[in-house]
Amino acid sequence: MTTRRDFIKKMGVGVAGSVAMAPVMAAQINADPNTWDEEVDLIVIGSGFAGQSAAINAKRAGINKVVVLDKMQVIGGNSAINGGWFAVPRNPVQLAQGIEDDSPEVLVADQVKAGRGLSNPVILKKIADHALDAYNLCIDSGVQFKKDFNMLVGGHSKARAVRVEQGTGGGITQQLYQQGLAEGIDYRLQHYVEDFVMASDAHGSKIEGVIVNKGYRFPETHTGHTVRIKAKRGVVVCSGGFSRNKALCAIVDPALDPTFDCTNQLGATGEVTLTAMNNGAMPVHMNLIQSGHWGSPDEGGFGWSNALLSIGWHKGIGVSVNSGKRIMNERADRLTCTNAMVKQRHADNSPAYPVVFFNYNNYQDDGRVTRAIRDEMAWKFDSVEALAAKFAIPVAQLKQTIEQWNGYVSAQQDPDFNRNMDSAERLQPPFVASRIWPKVHYCMGGLKTDNDGRVLSSKSFQPITNLYATGEAAGGVHGATRLSSCACLEGLAMGFVLAKTLVTDAKEA
Ligand SMILES: Cc1cc2nc3c(=O)[nH]c(=O)nc-3n(C[C@H](O)[C@H](O)[C@H](O)COP(=O)(O)OP(=O)(O)OC[C@H]3O[C@@H](n4cnc5c(N)ncnc54)[C@H](O)[C@@H]3O)c2cc1C
């Protein structure tokens, strides 16, 4: 049997995952599609929210041998390191807070607005309709959410975001992993999916299985050995986004600002999406890459900034260091805020990092503040003068901005940016302040699916038989920008949709 590894050796090329190489290798491997090292029913690629929900729901729908493959040494991908914010309309805390007028429809309306005409309302509605199922899957699997916590987050019209007790999505992925193990799902780490094995069928093409580098040790491509695994019922691509793949991001979105750092785990490189495309899958919205507007230039990756700014956006304001004036509606969605922030430049075009600040006294014991100050990505200031001096903000204008802001809080109206003022506070020193700059965060683009998770062929526009995608690997769902807390929802909820699709497809096969 000629394996990809043999082929690479014969050709004298070293690096797996090259976009240009892949079609050649796919053809070589597909020349011998009948030899398998193993046969299973369903292969799920990726162990984040999407993969775990897909696997558990597929298993519960009666699919026997479900195998989850992940290239990394740990479970969970970006889902495990995420902030643990989860949008759930009509969740029990929301109802206890007396918020009765939320619904899946209201959530979808918020998402469609943020998507600026590019979202897919049909899929969004399916996802929203399964929000409570996804939440209950977590609860039943032992996930702990913060007690009595339900918050309004950027771009949403209702407080509907619950948050994992430990403050990261790992509180979900670990519990779902235990649940999946208990239900007989076979999880395999250090299994890097290198390629697909395709065949022709009556509808066009069909995925038969995958070629896997077993024993792979990220990021060393020479580790592991190649095996071929057949999947009788299909392959579900839950391999996440490609925000960490700088070369790919630069190709699909040449306008992406090179000064942006990235929040994602190092393995978020999108090679399975490219492999699917090499094997005939249709891409969509690959150029729509979201930047998080709460990044700090004073720490790497996701860091503490997002948590700190969950106070800052509500209680404080964001100002330009050049003008001392506010630059945006601090409660708007990520795209609106990012667009306002990137305009802040010094004369030499280098970033003039805006500054967000809020009252210190009300939050001095809050872990979000103490951690940030300890790690010097935020600072405490006892006066406006000290704040202005640290960041070289024109002090007279800063004082005027604060005075004007305090008037807006009293009037509960923001004539500058029409911000929702319900959680705004009058500002008075001491302050806690941090610098902000967007970070590459999320891919709205990926594989084009039908509304039930089937990946579409770029040749026929029809589903490629037995190939599915959910979570961040699937594209075209959110449009121009995804609202916060909605990726967690999407990944977990789409598993329910996918299970129905698998059952339907089995009947029709
Ligand atoms: C720091 C951070 C904070 C965030 N906070 C929030 C939040 O609070 N709320 C929210 O809703 N969203 C948040 N997001 C977005 C959200 O976490 C992600 O969009 C979501 O977790 C994606 O889930 P997924 O299952 O699709 O992919 P992932 O969780 O990324 O999982 C993909 C998996 O596929 C595996 N994989 C990739 N390629 C291969 C391959 N070739 N072979 C085998 N396996 C492979 C990866 O190793 C990974 O484990 C955050 C994102 C980040 C980065």
The ligand as a MOL file (V3000), in Angstrom:
LIG
                    3D

  0  0  0     0  0            999 V3000
M  V30 BEGIN CTAB
M  V30 COUNTS 53 58 0 0 0
M  V30 BEGIN ATOM
M  V30 1 C -9.5310 32.3430 23.5230 0
M  V30 2 C -10.9150 32.1610 22.9710 0
M  V30 3 C -12.0150 32.5240 23.7400 0
M  V30 4 C -13.2990 32.3390 23.2530 0
M  V30 5 N -14.3700 32.5960 24.0570 0
M  V30 6 C -15.6070 32.2700 23.6320 0
M  V30 7 C -16.7150 32.3400 24.5180 0
M  V30 8 O -16.5760 32.6570 25.6970 0
M  V30 9 N -17.9400 31.9980 24.0160 0
M  V30 10 C -18.1280 31.5970 22.7150 0
M  V30 11 O -19.2510 31.3160 22.3160 0
M  V30 12 N -17.0700 31.4850 21.8860 0
M  V30 13 C -15.8300 31.7880 22.3040 0
M  V30 14 N -14.7610 31.6090 21.4720 0
M  V30 15 C -14.9740 30.9580 20.1630 0
M  V30 16 C -15.1820 29.4580 20.3700 0
M  V30 17 O -14.4490 29.0180 21.4810 0
M  V30 18 C -14.7810 28.6290 19.1650 0
M  V30 19 O -15.3420 29.1530 18.0040 0
M  V30 20 C -15.2720 27.2100 19.3750 0
M  V30 21 O -14.6760 26.6740 20.5250 0
M  V30 22 C -14.9710 26.3390 18.1770 0
M  V30 23 O -15.3840 25.0440 18.5130 0
M  V30 24 P -15.1330 23.8760 17.4960 0
M  V30 25 O -15.5480 22.6220 18.1760 0
M  V30 26 O -15.7320 24.1870 16.1900 0
M  V30 27 O -13.5390 23.9030 17.2620 0
M  V30 28 P -12.3510 23.7030 18.3160 0
M  V30 29 O -12.8210 23.7930 19.6930 0
M  V30 30 O -11.2560 24.5860 17.8870 0
M  V30 31 O -11.9350 22.1840 18.0920 0
M  V30 32 C -11.3310 21.7790 16.8880 0
M  V30 33 C -10.4820 20.5680 17.1750 0
M  V30 34 O -10.0970 19.9790 15.9320 0
M  V30 35 C -8.7780 19.5060 16.0740 0
M  V30 36 N -8.1370 19.4200 14.7630 0
M  V30 37 C -7.8150 20.4330 13.9240 0
M  V30 38 N -7.1810 19.9580 12.8330 0
M  V30 39 C -7.0990 18.6030 12.9880 0
M  V30 40 C -6.5320 17.5660 12.2150 0
M  V30 41 N -5.8860 17.7950 11.0760 0
M  V30 42 N -6.6670 16.3000 12.6730 0
M  V30 43 C -7.2890 16.0360 13.8560 0
M  V30 44 N -7.8010 16.9910 14.6430 0
M  V30 45 C -7.7150 18.2590 14.2030 0
M  V30 46 C -8.1050 20.5690 16.9550 0
M  V30 47 O -6.9520 20.0400 17.5610 0
M  V30 48 C -9.2080 20.9080 17.9360 0
M  V30 49 O -9.1190 20.1530 19.1070 0
M  V30 50 C -13.4740 31.8110 21.9450 0
M  V30 51 C -12.3690 31.4670 21.1670 0
M  V30 52 C -11.0970 31.6310 21.6730 0
M  V30 53 C -9.9230 31.2400 20.8360 0
M  V30 END ATOM
M  V30 BEGIN BOND
M  V30 1 1 1 2
M  V30 2 1 2 3
M  V30 3 2 2 52
M  V30 4 2 3 4
M  V30 5 1 4 5
M  V30 6 1 4 50
M  V30 7 2 5 6
M  V30 8 1 6 7
M  V30 9 1 6 13
M  V30 10 2 7 8
M  V30 11 1 7 9
M  V30 12 1 9 10
M  V30 13 2 10 11
M  V30 14 1 10 12
M  V30 15 2 12 13
M  V30 16 1 13 14
M  V30 17 1 14 15
M  V30 18 1 14 50
M  V30 19 1 15 16
M  V30 20 1 16 17
M  V30 21 1 16 18
M  V30 22 1 18 19
M  V30 23 1 18 20
M  V30 24 1 20 21
M  V30 25 1 20 22
M  V30 26 1 22 23
M  V30 27 1 23 24
M  V30 28 2 24 25
M  V30 29 1 24 26
M  V30 30 1 24 27
M  V30 31 1 27 28
M  V30 32 2 28 29
M  V30 33 1 28 30
M  V30 34 1 28 31
M  V30 35 1 31 32
M  V30 36 1 32 33
M  V30 37 1 33 34
M  V30 38 1 33 48
M  V30 39 1 34 35
M  V30 40 1 35 36
M  V30 41 1 35 46
M  V30 42 1 36 37
M  V30 43 1 36 45
M  V30 44 2 37 38
M  V30 45 1 38 39
M  V30 46 1 39 40
M  V30 47 2 39 45
M  V30 48 1 40 41
M  V30 49 2 40 42
M  V30 50 1 42 43
M  V30 51 2 43 44
M  V30 52 1 44 45
M  V30 53 1 46 47
M  V30 54 1 46 48
M  V30 55 1 48 49
M  V30 56 2 50 51
M  V30 57 1 51 52
M  V30 58 1 52 53
M  V30 END BOND
M  V30 END CTAB
M  END
